[in-house]
Amino acid sequence: MIKESSKPEISLKSLGLTEYEARAYVTLLKYGTLTAEKISDLGSIPLPRVYDTIAELHKKGFVLISKTRPKVFKPLPLDRSLNNYVETQKKDFDKQLTELKKATKDISKEFKSLENIEKTVSEKWNIWSIEKRDNIVKMLIEEERKASKEIIIFAGDFSWLYDVEPSIKSAINKGVKIKAIIHPTKSKDIEKIYKHAKKIGIDVKTGYTGMLRGQIIDQKTAYIASKFSERGVNIIEGGVKGKEPRNRYELVIFDNPAIVDAFREYFNFYWKMLKK
């Protein structure tokens, strides 16, 4: 029959002692100095396990071991035992922390050596995608902040301008040139966005009738967006944010120079045609 743990034993186990360690120490506190046989009998601990259990308690500062034959075991007072245990745990923790710090330094050196190895496999151009409007806006904000020369934008109603405005302003303040083409300003909302874009420093033209939406940053990467609604793909919604709960958004990222150049040519074709 397995003996059920008492409340004092449970408390000691919560500190990190094993079941047998907690049981042996509580037994010694109850009955005083005992032999291994008595600890086994009174504490319901298998006799072969008593010796290694007492050895651990001795190491942790809970008991004294006699030099007599047969050996007897005496508990230290609870407060002193707990203080001893805290000290041993602290020493063990400090030792582990020192070893961990050394290990991290060694690993750091190993990885630095890896960084210096010449890469023998060239990376191919990739196409990446990300979904959900919030995720797309966050990515565009991060990439716009990294821009150093140019951002060109082909938009519909440009309603998302307000979401990325801080990063757009930051880019403009760094000297980044930003050009945008948007649909005709037939609604008051789009007219308002058009005027606001010009006010913050975007060189913007209206009259764009294409379906393509997105940005090209520093002539290196193209970010092409798609908005899927019940009415179709990239349909103009009037320039009002927050009224499209059923729409699904996807952003596809291209870093292939040939594709990026094709999108730039598409933008420049409209840019030359349109008037401010």
Phi, psi and omega in degrees: 000130181279127180287135179281138181293140175276170181299315177300322179295319178298320179297317179293323178296327179294339178276346179122359177285153178281172178302311182291323178297314179297318182293319180294317182293317178297321177298317179295321178295324181289317191248355179085207182294130185219157171277171179298321181298318180293320178298319178298316184289309184284332182260000181055050179241131177304132185307317179300337181272345184297317187295314179291328178294315179294323178300319178293319178296324178294317179296324183275355175090027182258336185222161171251147180240129182285160175263009183273172174236124355289157179291143172236159187232134185237133180280142170279155178305149186304310183301316180293320179299316181294320177296318177300318182295319178299317181295317179295321179294321179296317179296317178297319180294316179299322179294316179296320180296318178298316179295322179295317179298318179296318181297319180294325177294319179296317180295320179299319179295319181298318182288328177295322178293326177294323182296335182271354179287131180292130181283125183267344180252118180283140181279132178281161176293143185240161172236122182244160176217155177215146182241171180076133186302314182298318179296320181295315180299317180299318180295316180298320178300314180299316183288324178296325179293335180274348184300143181236341184233307192208143169229123174246141189230128169245120189230173175259267179273350179062027183293338181278001179304320183296330179290322184259006185307316180301319181287327176296313179298319180298318179295317179298319179296334178276355180097010179286131178274129182237124177238144181218144172240133182228169180294165179304143183276070182274343179246158179297325181295314180291324176299319179296317179295319179302312181294322180293320179299317179294323183296322183275358172111009177276133175277104191238142175234148179249166179108001179294129183243003181285167181266345184290136177233143176153193181220154169234125185249125177054028177059019184246321187227135178252133179244103186256123186254148174228134176244116182259116179235178179294337181273344181140198182258128177057043177278138178294129182253002177103000175083014180252121181282147171090009181245023184230059188294337183266000182286147174246138184240145175216139176241126178250131185249129180242134174238009176286120184305322181296318179291317179300316179296323179296318177293324179294320178296321177299315179297311183297328177301312178290321183301321180289329182282325190276160177246153179283000000 
